Amino acid sequence: MILLRHGQSAFNLHYGATGVDPGIPDAPLTELGHRQAEEAAEALAGEGVRRILCSPYTRALQTAAPVAARLRLPVTVTALVRERFGASCDIGTGSAALAAAWPHLDFGAIEEVWWPGEEEPHDAFEARTAAFLAEMDAHPDWAHTLVVCHWGVIQALTGRSLSNGEWVRLERGPAA
């Protein structure tokens, strides 16, 4: 499975510069973030991806879009790979609004409010990422699945800290 961290978001840009939460809910990609998404699409073209899963956050959906277009694959949206709720950017957009903005994607399996209302406890986050890993472990397309997600999810699954737009291949086996 390949894990791709979304491109740079407006939150990442401001928080990285100041260390202060800029108060940007469901932060979209910056110009750099869009370029990172395009670069990821090019880099992943030869990786044998046959299935794309994506977090419902706008920054992840915007990152998945050029990859899906380049590979001519649909995107399956799943809240299991959303970021651990802890900052303003982790306040999502309701599924009805997402469906209106992304009419070609299916948000039917996503609740209207799919993010928690307060900081997600670490044990709950770990349980969620473990449930995702167990679900994926049972899937025959493990090696050919791309997951467009977030720093915290990638850190939980691999023990690695990736920069915006970077990706890593996760081999089957115990979580890092």
C-alpha positions, 0 to 999 in steps of 0.5 A: 500500500502507498500512503501519500501525505496531502500537499501543503495546505493554507494551515501548513503554510501559516502554522509552519511560519508562526507555530500558531493555529491560524484558524483555517477550518478544512484548509485547502491546498496552497499553490505549492500544495497543488504543484506537490499533488501534480508531482505526486501524480507524475511520480505515482504513475508507474507504481501500479496503483489500481485503487485510491482511498482518500480522507474527506478533508479538502486538502486530501481530496485536492491532492487525490484529484490529479492522481486520479485523473492521471491514473484514470481511477475513481476515488473512494472517500473514507473517514477512517484515514482522516487526520487526528482532530487537534487543530482548526484545520481538522474541522471538516466540511459536511458531507452534503457540501462535499458532495456538492463540491465534488459531484463525481465522488460518492460521500454516501458512506460519510456521515454529515459531520464525520470529524469529532467535536473535540480533540481526538484521544490518542487511544481512539486515534490509534484504534481507528488507524488499527481498524483501517490497517485490519480492513486493508490487511484483508483486502486483496489489492493491498499492494496496489492501493494508494491512500491519500491521507495525513501526517498523523495517519502515516506516522501511526502506520509507519513511524515515519514523518513525511513532508507535504506531498511525500509518499511511502510504501507500506508493506504488509505486516505488523504496524510500525 
